[in-house]
Amino acid sequence: TREELTSKGKQSPDRAILMELLYRFCKITQPQIGKLLGDIDYSAVSQARKRLNIKMENDQGLKKKFSALQSKLRKMS
């Protein structure tokens, strides 16, 4: 839900995926992403994106989920 994605202190993979997709596909800056997701600092956005990419190297399920969402967005654009 929107509330889950915007609550402060939330370090879910879904939230990090959203941040990464916003950055890649919407060309939104990290400060803008932080504002959209509960007024968090841009450095927190950066760290979440870095952690996501590290997690995806080791978690094939997470990597597949990200790739599927990325493919859907590419088809839409």
All heavy atoms as a GROMACS GRO file, in nm:
protein
  619
    1THR      N    1   0.084  -0.119   0.000
    1THR     CA    2   0.000   0.000   0.000
    1THR      C    3   0.088   0.125   0.000
    1THR      O    4   0.208   0.118   0.031
    1THR     CB    5  -0.091   0.004   0.125
    1THR    OG1    6  -0.009   0.016   0.240
    1THR    CG2    7  -0.177  -0.121   0.133
    2ARG      N    8   0.027   0.234  -0.031
    2ARG     CA    9   0.100   0.362  -0.030
    2ARG      C   10   0.156   0.392   0.109
    2ARG      O   11   0.268   0.439   0.122
    2ARG     CB   12   0.008   0.474  -0.077
    2ARG     CG   13   0.077   0.608  -0.083
    2ARG     CD   14  -0.018   0.717  -0.135
    2ARG     NE   15   0.044   0.844  -0.131
    2ARG     CZ   16   0.107   0.901  -0.235
    2ARG    NH1   17   0.114   0.838  -0.348
    2ARG    NH2   18   0.164   1.018  -0.223
    3GLU      N   19   0.078   0.362   0.211
    3GLU     CA   20   0.123   0.390   0.348
    3GLU      C   21   0.247   0.308   0.382
    3GLU      O   22   0.338   0.357   0.448
    3GLU     CB   23   0.011   0.361   0.449
    3GLU     CG   24  -0.105   0.458   0.442
    3GLU     CD   25  -0.202   0.428   0.326
    3GLU    OE1   26  -0.211   0.311   0.282
    3GLU    OE2   27  -0.265   0.522   0.278
    4GLU      N   28   0.251   0.184   0.339
    4GLU     CA   29   0.367   0.099   0.365
    4GLU      C   30   0.492   0.150   0.294
    4GLU      O   31   0.601   0.145   0.348
    4GLU     CB   32   0.339  -0.045   0.321
    4GLU     CG   33   0.237  -0.116   0.407
    4GLU     CD   34   0.199  -0.252   0.350
    4GLU    OE1   35   0.211  -0.275   0.228
    4GLU    OE2   36   0.156  -0.336   0.431
    5LEU      N   37   0.473   0.199   0.174
    5LEU     CA   38   0.587   0.247   0.096
    5LEU      C   39   0.638   0.382   0.143
    5LEU      O   40   0.753   0.416   0.117
    5LEU     CB   41   0.549   0.255  -0.053
    5LEU     CG   42   0.526   0.120  -0.121
    5LEU    CD1   43   0.471   0.142  -0.261
    5LEU    CD2   44   0.652   0.038  -0.125
    6THR      N   45   0.553   0.460   0.208
    6THR     CA   46   0.594   0.594   0.250
    6THR      C   47   0.624   0.607   0.398
    6THR      O   48   0.664   0.714   0.442
    6THR     CB   49   0.487   0.698   0.212
    6THR    OG1   50   0.364   0.666   0.275
    6THR    CG2   51   0.469   0.707   0.062
    7SER      N   52   0.610   0.499   0.475
    7SER     CA   53   0.636   0.509   0.618
    7SER      C   54   0.786   0.516   0.644
    7SER      O   55   0.865   0.444   0.585
    7SER     CB   56   0.575   0.392   0.694
    7SER     OG   57   0.633   0.272   0.652
    8LYS      N   58   0.825   0.608   0.731
    8LYS     CA   59   0.967   0.628   0.762
    8LYS      C   60   1.023   0.506   0.834
    8LYS      O   61   0.954   0.438   0.909
    8LYS     CB   62   0.987   0.752   0.849
    8LYS     CG   63   0.968   0.880   0.772
    8LYS     CD   64   1.011   0.998   0.852
    8LYS     CE   65   0.996   1.123   0.768
    8LYS     NZ   66   1.055   1.239   0.830
    9GLY      N   67   1.150   0.480   0.808
    9GLY     CA   68   1.217   0.368   0.872
    9GLY      C   69   1.190   0.235   0.805
    9GLY      O   70   1.237   0.131   0.848
   10LYS      N   71   1.115   0.236   0.698
   10LYS     CA   72   1.079   0.114   0.627
   10LYS      C   73   1.192   0.077   0.531
   10LYS      O   74   1.228   0.154   0.446
   10LYS     CB   75   0.949   0.138   0.550
   10LYS     CG   76   0.893   0.019   0.483
   10LYS     CD   77   0.817  -0.065   0.580
   10LYS     CE   78   0.738  -0.170   0.505
   10LYS     NZ   79   0.680  -0.265   0.592
   11GLN      N   80   1.249  -0.042   0.548
   11GLN     CA   81   1.357  -0.084   0.460
   11GLN      C   82   1.317  -0.210   0.384
   11GLN      O   83   1.388  -0.308   0.382
   11GLN     CB   84   1.484  -0.110   0.541
   11GLN     CG   85   1.543   0.014   0.601
   11GLN     CD   86   1.675  -0.013   0.670
   11GLN    OE1   87   1.728  -0.121   0.663
   11GLN    NE2   88   1.726   0.087   0.734
   12SER      N   89   1.204  -0.204   0.320
   12SER     CA   90   1.155  -0.320   0.246
   12SER      C   91   1.214  -0.322   0.105
   12SER      O   92   1.242  -0.218   0.046
   12SER     CB   93   1.004  -0.319   0.238
   12SER     OG   94   0.960  -0.224   0.145
   13PRO      N   95   1.232  -0.442   0.052
   13PRO     CA   96   1.277  -0.451  -0.087
   13PRO      C   97   1.180  -0.384  -0.185
   13PRO      O   98   1.223  -0.326  -0.284
   13PRO     CB   99   1.286  -0.601  -0.112
   13PRO     CG  100   1.297  -0.664   0.022
   13PRO     CD  101   1.223  -0.572   0.116
   14ASP      N  102   1.051  -0.391  -0.155
   14ASP     CA  103   0.952  -0.330  -0.244
   14ASP      C  104   0.973  -0.178  -0.253
   14ASP      O  105   0.964  -0.120  -0.361
   14ASP     CB  106   0.810  -0.360  -0.197
   14ASP     CG  107   0.774  -0.506  -0.212
   14ASP    OD1  108   0.836  -0.574  -0.296
   14ASP    OD2  109   0.685  -0.552  -0.140
   15ARG      N  110   1.001  -0.118  -0.141
   15ARG     CA  111   1.025   0.026  -0.139
   15ARG      C  112   1.152   0.060  -0.217
   15ARG      O  113   1.155   0.156  -0.294
   15ARG     CB  114   1.034   0.076   0.005
   15ARG     CG  115   1.049   0.225   0.016
   15ARG     CD  116   1.046   0.268   0.160
   15ARG     NE  117   1.064   0.411   0.168
   15ARG     CZ  118   1.044   0.482   0.276
   15ARG    NH1  119   1.006   0.424   0.387
   15ARG    NH2  120   1.064   0.612   0.276
   16ALA      N  121   1.255  -0.019  -0.199
   16ALA     CA  122   1.380   0.004  -0.271
   16ALA      C  123   1.361  -0.017  -0.422
   16ALA      O  124   1.418   0.057  -0.502
   16ALA     CB  125   1.489  -0.087  -0.217
   17ILE      N  126   1.283  -0.117  -0.458
   17ILE     CA  127   1.253  -0.140  -0.600
   17ILE      C  128   1.180  -0.019  -0.657
   17ILE      O  129   1.213   0.027  -0.768
   17ILE     CB  130   1.170  -0.269  -0.619
   17ILE    CG1  131   1.257  -0.392  -0.595
   17ILE    CG2  132   1.106  -0.274  -0.758
   17ILE    CD1  133   1.183  -0.524  -0.593
   18LEU      N  134   1.084   0.033  -0.585
   18LEU     CA  135   1.012   0.152  -0.631
   18LEU      C  136   1.110   0.268  -0.652
   18LEU      O  137   1.104   0.336  -0.754
   18LEU     CB  138   0.903   0.190  -0.531
   18LEU     CG  139   0.828   0.319  -0.561
   18LEU    CD1  140   0.758   0.313  -0.697
   18LEU    CD2  141   0.728   0.349  -0.451
   19MET      N  142   1.200   0.289  -0.558
   19MET     CA  143   1.298   0.396  -0.570
   19MET      C  144   1.383   0.378  -0.697
   19MET      O  145   1.405   0.474  -0.772
   19MET     CB  146   1.390   0.399  -0.448
   19MET     CG  147   1.324   0.443  -0.322
   19MET     SD  148   1.444   0.434  -0.187
   19MET     CE  149   1.339   0.460  -0.046
   20GLU      N  150   1.430   0.256  -0.718
   20GLU     CA  151   1.515   0.228  -0.833
   20GLU      C  152   1.440   0.248  -0.964
   20GLU      O  153   1.493   0.308  -1.059
   20GLU     CB  154   1.570   0.086  -0.824
   20GLU     CG  155   1.672   0.052  -0.929
   20GLU     CD  156   1.801   0.132  -0.919
   20GLU    OE1  157   1.838   0.178  -0.809
   20GLU    OE2  158   1.868   0.147  -1.023
   21LEU      N  159   1.316   0.202  -0.970
   21LEU     CA  160   1.237   0.218  -1.091
   21LEU      C  161   1.202   0.365  -1.119
   21LEU      O  162   1.205   0.408  -1.234
   21LEU     CB  163   1.111   0.132  -1.085
   21LEU     CG  164   1.136  -0.019  -1.087
   21LEU    CD1  165   1.005  -0.094  -1.064
   21LEU    CD2  166   1.203  -0.064  -1.215
   22LEU      N  167   1.172   0.440  -1.014
   22LEU     CA  168   1.146   0.583  -1.032
   22LEU      C  169   1.270   0.653  -1.086
   22LEU      O  170   1.262   0.737  -1.176
   22LEU     CB  171   1.105   0.648  -0.898
   22LEU     CG  172   0.964   0.620  -0.850
   22LEU    CD1  173   0.947   0.669  -0.707
   22LEU    CD2  174   0.861   0.684  -0.942
   23TYR      N  175   1.384   0.617  -1.033
   23TYR     CA  176   1.510   0.678  -1.076
   23TYR      C  177   1.541   0.642  -1.222
   23TYR      O  178   1.576   0.729  -1.301
   23TYR     CB  179   1.623   0.632  -0.984
   23TYR     CG  180   1.754   0.704  -1.010
   23TYR    CD1  181   1.776   0.830  -0.958
   23TYR    CD2  182   1.853   0.644  -1.085
   23TYR    CE1  183   1.895   0.896  -0.982
   23TYR    CE2  184   1.972   0.709  -1.110
   23TYR     CZ  185   1.993   0.835  -1.057
   23TYR     OH  186   2.112   0.901  -1.081
   24ARG      N  187   1.525   0.516  -1.257
   24ARG     CA  188   1.561   0.470  -1.392
   24ARG      C  189   1.461   0.513  -1.499
   24ARG      O  190   1.500   0.554  -1.608
   24ARG     CB  191   1.571   0.318  -1.396
   24ARG     CG  192   1.692   0.265  -1.326
   24ARG     CD  193   1.701   0.116  -1.350
   24ARG     NE  194   1.807   0.057  -1.269
   24ARG     CZ  195   1.852  -0.064  -1.286
   24ARG    NH1  196   1.801  -0.142  -1.381
   24ARG    NH2  197   1.948  -0.112  -1.210
   25PHE      N  198   1.332   0.500  -1.471
   25PHE     CA  199   1.231   0.519  -1.574
   25PHE      C  200   1.168   0.657  -1.575
   25PHE      O  201   1.123   0.703  -1.680
   25PHE     CB  202   1.122   0.413  -1.563
   25PHE     CG  203   1.167   0.278  -1.610
   25PHE    CD1  204   1.221   0.188  -1.521
   25PHE    CD2  205   1.159   0.242  -1.743
   25PHE    CE1  206   1.265   0.063  -1.563
   25PHE    CE2  207   1.202   0.118  -1.787
   25PHE     CZ  208   1.257   0.028  -1.696
   26CYS      N  209   1.161   0.720  -1.461
   26CYS     CA  210   1.093   0.850  -1.454
   26CYS      C  211   1.191   0.966  -1.453
   26CYS      O  212   1.149   1.081  -1.456
   26CYS     CB  213   1.004   0.856  -1.331
   26CYS     SG  214   0.875   0.730  -1.333
   27LYS      N  215   1.319   0.933  -1.445
   27LYS     CA  216   1.424   1.036  -1.442
   27LYS      C  217   1.401   1.136  -1.329
   27LYS      O  218   1.420   1.256  -1.344
   27LYS     CB  219   1.435   1.109  -1.576
   27LYS     CG  220   1.454   1.018  -1.695
   27LYS     CD  221   1.584   0.943  -1.688
   27LYS     CE  222   1.603   0.861  -1.815
   27LYS     NZ  223   1.677   0.741  -1.794
   28ILE      N  224   1.355   1.082  -1.215
   28ILE     CA  225   1.332   1.164  -1.097
   28ILE      C  226   1.460   1.162  -1.014
   28ILE      O  227   1.522   1.057  -0.997
   28ILE     CB  228   1.213   1.110  -1.015
   28ILE    CG1  229   1.085   1.117  -1.098
   28ILE    CG2  230   1.197   1.186  -0.886
   28ILE    CD1  231   0.965   1.055  -1.030
   29THR      N  232   1.499   1.276  -0.960
   29THR     CA  233   1.620   1.281  -0.880
   29THR      C  234   1.598   1.214  -0.744
   29THR      O  235   1.484   1.197  -0.699
   29THR     CB  236   1.665   1.426  -0.856
   29THR    OG1  237   1.566   1.493  -0.776
   29THR    CG2  238   1.686   1.500  -0.987
   30GLN      N  239   1.707   1.179  -0.681
   30GLN     CA  240   1.697   1.115  -0.549
   30GLN      C  241   1.629   1.204  -0.446
   30GLN      O  242   1.547   1.155  -0.368
   30GLN     CB  243   1.834   1.065  -0.503
   30GLN     CG  244   1.882   0.951  -0.590
   30GLN     CD  245   2.013   0.890  -0.547
   30GLN    OE1  246   2.030   0.772  -0.564
   30GLN    NE2  247   2.105   0.967  -0.493
   31PRO      N  248   1.657   1.336  -0.443
   31PRO     CA  249   1.582   1.421  -0.350
   31PRO      C  250   1.430   1.421  -0.378
   31PRO      O  251   1.350   1.420  -0.285
   31PRO     CB  252   1.642   1.560  -0.371
   31PRO     CG  253   1.781   1.534  -0.419
   31PRO     CD  254   1.768   1.410  -0.504
   32GLN      N  255   1.392   1.418  -0.506
   32GLN     CA  256   1.250   1.415  -0.541
   32GLN      C  257   1.187   1.282  -0.499
   32GLN      O  258   1.074   1.279  -0.451
   32GLN     CB  259   1.232   1.437  -0.690
   32GLN     CG  260   1.265   1.576  -0.737
   32GLN     CD  261   1.271   1.588  -0.887
   32GLN    OE1  262   1.317   1.498  -0.957
   32GLN    NE2  263   1.224   1.702  -0.939
   33ILE      N  264   1.260   1.173  -0.516
   33ILE     CA  265   1.211   1.042  -0.475
   33ILE      C  266   1.191   1.041  -0.323
   33ILE      O  267   1.090   0.993  -0.273
   33ILE     CB  268   1.307   0.930  -0.518
   33ILE    CG1  269   1.307   0.918  -0.671
   33ILE    CG2  270   1.269   0.797  -0.454
   33ILE    CD1  271   1.419   0.831  -0.727
   34GLY      N  272   1.287   1.096  -0.251
   34GLY     CA  273   1.276   1.104  -0.105
   34GLY      C  274   1.153   1.181  -0.062
   34GLY      O  275   1.082   1.141   0.032
   35LYS      N  276   1.123   1.288  -0.131
   35LYS     CA  277   1.005   1.369  -0.098
   35LYS      C  278   0.877   1.291  -0.125
   35LYS      O  279   0.782   1.294  -0.045
   35LYS     CB  280   1.007   1.499  -0.178
   35LYS     CG  281   0.900   1.598  -0.136
   35LYS     CD  282   0.928   1.733  -0.192
   35LYS     CE  283   0.985   1.813  -0.076
   35LYS     NZ  284   1.010   1.950  -0.098
   36LEU      N  285   0.873   1.218  -0.236
   36LEU     CA  286   0.755   1.138  -0.270
   36LEU      C  287   0.730   1.025  -0.170
   36LEU      O  288   0.615   0.989  -0.144
   36LEU     CB  289   0.773   1.075  -0.408
   36LEU     CG  290   0.752   1.162  -0.529
   36LEU    CD1  291   0.794   1.088  -0.656
   36LEU    CD2  292   0.607   1.206  -0.539
   37LEU      N  293   0.836   0.969  -0.116
   37LEU     CA  294   0.823   0.851  -0.030
   37LEU      C  295   0.835   0.885   0.118
   37LEU      O  296   0.904   0.817   0.193
   37LEU     CB  297   0.927   0.746  -0.070
   37LEU     CG  298   0.912   0.691  -0.211
   37LEU    CD1  299   1.019   0.589  -0.241
   37LEU    CD2  300   0.774   0.628  -0.228
   38GLY      N  301   0.772   0.989   0.158
   38GLY     CA  302   0.764   1.018   0.301
   38GLY      C  303   0.864   1.118   0.350
   38GLY      O  304   0.900   1.119   0.467
   39ASP      N  305   0.913   1.202   0.260
   39ASP     CA  306   1.005   1.309   0.297
   39ASP      C  307   1.132   1.255   0.363
   39ASP      O  308   1.173   1.300   0.469
   39ASP     CB  309   0.935   1.411   0.387
   39ASP     CG  310   0.997   1.549   0.376
   39ASP    OD1  311   1.057   1.579   0.270
   39ASP    OD2  312   0.987   1.626   0.472
   40ILE      N  313   1.194   1.158   0.296
   40ILE     CA  314   1.320   1.104   0.347
   40ILE      C  315   1.437   1.171   0.274
   40ILE      O  316   1.421   1.226   0.166
   40ILE     CB  317   1.329   0.950   0.331
   40ILE    CG1  318   1.319   0.909   0.184
   40ILE    CG2  319   1.224   0.882   0.414
   40ILE    CD1  320   1.340   0.762   0.160
   41ASP      N  321   1.553   1.168   0.335
   41ASP     CA  322   1.670   1.233   0.280
   41ASP      C  323   1.718   1.162   0.155
   41ASP      O  324   1.707   1.039   0.143
   41ASP     CB  325   1.781   1.234   0.386
   41ASP     CG  326   1.897   1.322   0.346
   41ASP    OD1  327   1.877   1.445   0.342
   41ASP    OD2  328   2.006   1.268   0.318
   42TYR      N  329   1.777   1.237   0.063
   42TYR     CA  330   1.825   1.178  -0.062
   42TYR      C  331   1.933   1.073  -0.038
   42TYR      O  332   1.946   0.977  -0.113
   42TYR     CB  333   1.877   1.285  -0.158
   42TYR     CG  334   2.011   1.341  -0.120
   42TYR    CD1  335   2.128   1.287  -0.171
   42TYR    CD2  336   2.022   1.447  -0.031
   42TYR    CE1  337   2.252   1.337  -0.135
   42TYR    CE2  338   2.144   1.498   0.005
   42TYR     CZ  339   2.260   1.443  -0.047
   42TYR     OH  340   2.382   1.491  -0.010
   43SER      N  341   2.010   1.088   0.070
   43SER     CA  342   2.114   0.989   0.099
   43SER      C  343   2.052   0.856   0.140
   43SER      O  344   2.109   0.750   0.111
   43SER     CB  345   2.210   1.039   0.207
   43SER     OG  346   2.141   1.063   0.328
   44ALA      N  347   1.936   0.859   0.202
   44ALA     CA  348   1.865   0.735   0.237
   44ALA      C  349   1.816   0.665   0.110
   44ALA      O  350   1.818   0.542   0.101
   44ALA     CB  351   1.748   0.765   0.331
   45VAL      N  352   1.775   0.744   0.013
   45VAL     CA  353   1.733   0.688  -0.116
   45VAL      C  354   1.854   0.622  -0.183
   45VAL      O  355   1.846   0.509  -0.231
   45VAL     CB  356   1.674   0.798  -0.208
   45VAL    CG1  357   1.644   0.742  -0.348
   45VAL    CG2  358   1.548   0.857  -0.147
   46SER      N  359   1.965   0.690  -0.183
   46SER     CA  360   2.087   0.636  -0.242
   46SER      C  361   2.128   0.505  -0.176
   46SER      O  362   2.160   0.407  -0.245
   46SER     CB  363   2.200   0.739  -0.231
   46SER     OG  364   2.321   0.687  -0.281
   47GLN      N  365   2.126   0.502  -0.044
   47GLN     CA  366   2.165   0.381   0.029
   47GLN      C  367   2.069   0.266   0.002
   47GLN      O  368   2.111   0.152  -0.014
   47GLN     CB  369   2.172   0.410   0.180
   47GLN     CG  370   2.291   0.493   0.219
   47GLN     CD  371   2.422   0.427   0.183
   47GLN    OE1  372   2.446   0.310   0.210
   47GLN    NE2  373   2.508   0.502   0.116
   48ALA      N  374   1.940   0.295  -0.005
   48ALA     CA  375   1.841   0.191  -0.033
   48ALA      C  376   1.864   0.131  -0.172
   48ALA      O  377   1.856   0.010  -0.190
   48ALA     CB  378   1.700   0.247  -0.022
   49ARG      N  379   1.894   0.217  -0.268
   49ARG     CA  380   1.920   0.169  -0.404
   49ARG      C  381   2.047   0.084  -0.409
   49ARG      O  382   2.050  -0.019  -0.476
   49ARG     CB  383   1.930   0.287  -0.501
   49ARG     CG  384   1.796   0.357  -0.521
   49ARG     CD  385   1.804   0.476  -0.617
   49ARG     NE  386   1.860   0.434  -0.744
   49ARG     CZ  387   1.969   0.492  -0.800
   49ARG    NH1  388   2.030   0.592  -0.742
   49ARG    NH2  389   2.014   0.447  -0.915
   50LYS      N  390   2.149   0.126  -0.337
   50LYS     CA  391   2.273   0.048  -0.333
   50LYS      C  392   2.250  -0.089  -0.268
   50LYS      O  393   2.296  -0.191  -0.319
   50LYS     CB  394   2.382   0.123  -0.256
   50LYS     CG  395   2.442   0.237  -0.332
   50LYS     CD  396   2.547   0.308  -0.248
   50LYS     CE  397   2.593   0.434  -0.318
   50LYS     NZ  398   2.689   0.509  -0.236
   51ARG      N  399   2.177  -0.089  -0.156
   51ARG     CA  400   2.147  -0.216  -0.087
   51ARG      C  401   2.066  -0.309  -0.176
   51ARG      O  402   2.088  -0.430  -0.178
   51ARG     CB  403   2.072  -0.190   0.044
   51ARG     CG  404   2.161  -0.144   0.158
   51ARG     CD  405   2.088  -0.149   0.292
   51ARG     NE  406   1.971  -0.063   0.295
   51ARG     CZ  407   1.971   0.064   0.333
   51ARG    NH1  408   2.081   0.122   0.372
   51ARG    NH2  409   1.860   0.134   0.332
   52LEU      N  410   1.972  -0.252  -0.250
   52LEU     CA  411   1.890  -0.333  -0.341
   52LEU      C  412   1.977  -0.402  -0.445
   52LEU      O  413   1.962  -0.522  -0.469
   52LEU     CB  414   1.785  -0.246  -0.411
   52LEU     CG  415   1.706  -0.317  -0.521
   52LEU    CD1  416   1.616  -0.425  -0.462
   52LEU    CD2  417   1.626  -0.217  -0.602
   53ASN      N  418   2.067  -0.328  -0.506
   53ASN     CA  419   2.152  -0.386  -0.609
   53ASN      C  420   2.243  -0.495  -0.552
   53ASN      O  421   2.265  -0.596  -0.618
   53ASN     CB  422   2.232  -0.276  -0.680
   53ASN     CG  423   2.144  -0.195  -0.773
   53ASN    OD1  424   2.080  -0.250  -0.860
   53ASN    ND2  425   2.138  -0.066  -0.752
   54ILE      N  426   2.289  -0.480  -0.432
   54ILE     CA  427   2.370  -0.584  -0.367
   54ILE      C  428   2.284  -0.706  -0.337
   54ILE      O  429   2.326  -0.819  -0.363
   54ILE     CB  430   2.436  -0.529  -0.238
   54ILE    CG1  431   2.543  -0.425  -0.275
   54ILE    CG2  432   2.495  -0.641  -0.154
   54ILE    CD1  433   2.593  -0.344  -0.157
   55LYS      N  434   2.164  -0.683  -0.285
   55LYS     CA  435   2.073  -0.794  -0.255
   55LYS      C  436   2.037  -0.872  -0.381
   55LYS      O  437   2.027  -0.994  -0.378
   55LYS     CB  438   1.944  -0.744  -0.189
   55LYS     CG  439   1.958  -0.710  -0.044
   55LYS     CD  440   1.824  -0.666   0.014
   55LYS     CE  441   1.837  -0.619   0.156
   55LYS     NZ  442   1.710  -0.571   0.209
   56MET      N  443   2.017  -0.802  -0.492
   56MET     CA  444   1.979  -0.869  -0.616
   56MET      C  445   2.091  -0.958  -0.669
   56MET      O  446   2.064  -1.056  -0.738
   56MET     CB  447   1.936  -0.768  -0.722
   56MET     CG  448   1.799  -0.711  -0.696
   56MET     SD  449   1.725  -0.624  -0.836
   56MET     CE  450   1.836  -0.489  -0.862
   57GLU      N  451   2.215  -0.928  -0.636
   57GLU     CA  452   2.327  -1.014  -0.677
   57GLU      C  453   2.317  -1.150  -0.610
   57GLU      O  454   2.361  -1.250  -0.667
   57GLU     CB  455   2.460  -0.948  -0.641
   57GLU     CG  456   2.494  -0.827  -0.725
   57GLU     CD  457   2.622  -0.760  -0.680
   57GLU    OE1  458   2.697  -0.818  -0.598
   57GLU    OE2  459   2.650  -0.649  -0.728
   58ASN      N  460   2.262  -1.154  -0.489
   58ASN     CA  461   2.258  -1.277  -0.410
   58ASN      C  462   2.121  -1.343  -0.401
   58ASN      O  463   2.111  -1.456  -0.357
   58ASN     CB  464   2.309  -1.249  -0.268
   58ASN     CG  465   2.449  -1.194  -0.268
   58ASN    OD1  466   2.537  -1.246  -0.336
   58ASN    ND2  467   2.471  -1.087  -0.193
   59ASP      N  468   2.017  -1.272  -0.439
   59ASP     CA  469   1.880  -1.322  -0.427
   59ASP      C  470   1.815  -1.327  -0.565
   59ASP      O  471   1.768  -1.225  -0.616
   59ASP     CB  472   1.802  -1.231  -0.332
   59ASP     CG  473   1.662  -1.279  -0.303
   59ASP    OD1  474   1.607  -1.361  -0.380
   59ASP    OD2  475   1.605  -1.232  -0.202
   60GLN      N  476   1.812  -1.444  -0.624
   60GLN     CA  477   1.758  -1.458  -0.759
   60GLN      C  478   1.608  -1.427  -0.766
   60GLN      O  479   1.560  -1.376  -0.867
   60GLN     CB  480   1.786  -1.599  -0.813
   60GLN     CG  481   1.932  -1.623  -0.841
   60GLN     CD  482   1.989  -1.523  -0.941
   60GLN    OE1  483   1.932  -1.500  -1.047
   60GLN    NE2  484   2.102  -1.462  -0.907
   61GLY      N  485   1.535  -1.457  -0.660
   61GLY     CA  486   1.392  -1.427  -0.657
   61GLY      C  487   1.367  -1.277  -0.664
   61GLY      O  488   1.279  -1.231  -0.738
   62LEU      N  489   1.445  -1.203  -0.588
   62LEU     CA  490   1.432  -1.056  -0.590
   62LEU      C  491   1.474  -1.001  -0.726
   62LEU      O  492   1.408  -0.912  -0.780
   62LEU     CB  493   1.518  -0.995  -0.479
   62LEU     CG  494   1.511  -0.844  -0.461
   62LEU    CD1  495   1.370  -0.799  -0.428
   62LEU    CD2  496   1.609  -0.800  -0.352
   63LYS      N  497   1.578  -1.057  -0.781
   63LYS     CA  498   1.625  -1.014  -0.913
   63LYS      C  499   1.519  -1.040  -1.020
   63LYS      O  500   1.494  -0.956  -1.106
   63LYS     CB  501   1.755  -1.086  -0.948
   63LYS     CG  502   1.822  -1.034  -1.071
   63LYS     CD  503   1.957  -1.100  -1.089
   63LYS     CE  504   2.032  -1.039  -1.206
   63LYS     NZ  505   2.168  -1.092  -1.216
   64LYS      N  506   1.452  -1.155  -1.013
   64LYS     CA  507   1.346  -1.187  -1.109
   64LYS      C  508   1.228  -1.092  -1.095
   64LYS      O  509   1.169  -1.049  -1.193
   64LYS     CB  510   1.300  -1.331  -1.092
   64LYS     CG  511   1.398  -1.432  -1.146
   64LYS     CD  512   1.346  -1.573  -1.127
   64LYS     CE  513   1.449  -1.674  -1.176
   64LYS     NZ  514   1.403  -1.812  -1.157
   65LYS      N  515   1.192  -1.062  -0.970
   65LYS     CA  516   1.082  -0.970  -0.944
   65LYS      C  517   1.112  -0.832  -1.004
   65LYS      O  518   1.029  -0.772  -1.072
   65LYS     CB  519   1.060  -0.957  -0.793
   65LYS     CG  520   0.946  -0.867  -0.753
   65LYS     CD  521   0.930  -0.866  -0.602
   65LYS     CE  522   0.812  -0.785  -0.559
   65LYS     NZ  523   0.789  -0.791  -0.414
   66PHE      N  524   1.235  -0.785  -0.981
   66PHE     CA  525   1.276  -0.655  -1.034
   66PHE      C  526   1.274  -0.658  -1.187
   66PHE      O  527   1.223  -0.566  -1.251
   66PHE     CB  528   1.415  -0.617  -0.983
   66PHE     CG  529   1.462  -0.484  -1.034
   66PHE    CD1  530   1.419  -0.368  -0.973
   66PHE    CD2  531   1.547  -0.475  -1.141
   66PHE    CE1  532   1.461  -0.244  -1.020
   66PHE    CE2  533   1.590  -0.353  -1.190
   66PHE     CZ  534   1.546  -0.237  -1.128
   67SER      N  535   1.328  -0.763  -1.245
   67SER     CA  536   1.334  -0.774  -1.391
   67SER      C  537   1.195  -0.778  -1.453
   67SER      O  538   1.171  -0.718  -1.559
   67SER     CB  539   1.412  -0.899  -1.432
   67SER     OG  540   1.546  -0.886  -1.395
   68ALA      N  541   1.102  -0.847  -1.387
   68ALA     CA  542   0.965  -0.855  -1.439
   68ALA      C  543   0.900  -0.717  -1.438
   68ALA      O  544   0.834  -0.678  -1.536
   68ALA     CB  545   0.884  -0.953  -1.355
   69LEU      N  546   0.917  -0.643  -1.331
   69LEU     CA  547   0.860  -0.508  -1.323
   69LEU      C  548   0.925  -0.416  -1.428
   69LEU      O  549   0.857  -0.338  -1.493
   69LEU     CB  550   0.879  -0.450  -1.183
   69LEU     CG  551   0.793  -0.514  -1.074
   69LEU    CD1  552   0.840  -0.467  -0.938
   69LEU    CD2  553   0.646  -0.480  -1.096
   70GLN      N  554   1.055  -0.431  -1.443
   70GLN     CA  555   1.127  -0.350  -1.539
   70GLN      C  556   1.079  -0.380  -1.681
   70GLN      O  557   1.058  -0.288  -1.761
   70GLN     CB  558   1.276  -0.382  -1.526
   70GLN     CG  559   1.368  -0.289  -1.595
   70GLN     CD  560   1.513  -0.319  -1.563
   70GLN    OE1  561   1.550  -0.429  -1.524
   70GLN    NE2  562   1.598  -0.220  -1.578
   71SER      N  563   1.056  -0.506  -1.712
   71SER     CA  564   1.005  -0.543  -1.845
   71SER      C  565   0.867  -0.485  -1.871
   71SER      O  566   0.839  -0.436  -1.982
   71SER     CB  567   0.999  -0.696  -1.858
   71SER     OG  568   1.128  -0.750  -1.857
   72LYS      N  569   0.779  -0.491  -1.770
   72LYS     CA  570   0.646  -0.434  -1.786
   72LYS      C  571   0.653  -0.284  -1.815
   72LYS      O  572   0.578  -0.233  -1.899
   72LYS     CB  573   0.562  -0.459  -1.660
   72LYS     CG  574   0.512  -0.599  -1.646
   72LYS     CD  575   0.428  -0.612  -1.521
   72LYS     CE  576   0.381  -0.757  -1.502
   72LYS     NZ  577   0.298  -0.770  -1.382
   73LEU      N  578   0.741  -0.216  -1.744
   73LEU     CA  579   0.753  -0.072  -1.765
   73LEU      C  580   0.809  -0.038  -1.902
   73LEU      O  581   0.767   0.059  -1.965
   73LEU     CB  582   0.840  -0.009  -1.656
   73LEU     CG  583   0.777  -0.001  -1.519
   73LEU    CD1  584   0.878   0.043  -1.414
   73LEU    CD2  585   0.657   0.092  -1.518
   74ARG      N  586   0.901  -0.120  -1.949
   74ARG     CA  587   0.957  -0.096  -2.083
   74ARG      C  588   0.850  -0.114  -2.190
   74ARG      O  589   0.847  -0.041  -2.288
   74ARG     CB  590   1.073  -0.192  -2.109
   74ARG     CG  591   1.199  -0.149  -2.040
   74ARG     CD  592   1.318  -0.226  -2.091
   74ARG     NE  593   1.437  -0.175  -2.025
   74ARG     CZ  594   1.524  -0.251  -1.963
   74ARG    NH1  595   1.507  -0.382  -1.956
   74ARG    NH2  596   1.630  -0.199  -1.906
   75LYS      N  597   0.763  -0.211  -2.172
   75LYS     CA  598   0.654  -0.235  -2.268
   75LYS      C  599   0.556  -0.119  -2.270
   75LYS      O  600   0.497  -0.090  -2.373
   75LYS     CB  601   0.582  -0.365  -2.237
   75LYS     CG  602   0.664  -0.488  -2.267
   75LYS     CD  603   0.591  -0.614  -2.228
   75LYS     CE  604   0.678  -0.736  -2.250
   75LYS     NZ  605   0.612  -0.860  -2.205
   76MET      N  606   0.538  -0.056  -2.155
   76MET     CA  607   0.443   0.054  -2.144
   76MET      C  608   0.497   0.183  -2.206
   76MET      O  609   0.419   0.269  -2.246
   76MET     CB  610   0.407   0.079  -1.999
   76MET     CG  611   0.331  -0.035  -1.935
   76MET     SD  612   0.308  -0.013  -1.757
   76MET     CE  613   0.195   0.124  -1.755
   77SER      N  614   0.627   0.196  -2.210
   77SER     CA  615   0.684   0.324  -2.259
   77SER      C  616   0.712   0.323  -2.406
   77SER      O  617   0.690   0.238  -2.481
   77SER     CB  618   0.813   0.357  -2.184
   77SER     OG  619   0.908   0.254  -2.196
   0.00000   0.00000   0.00000
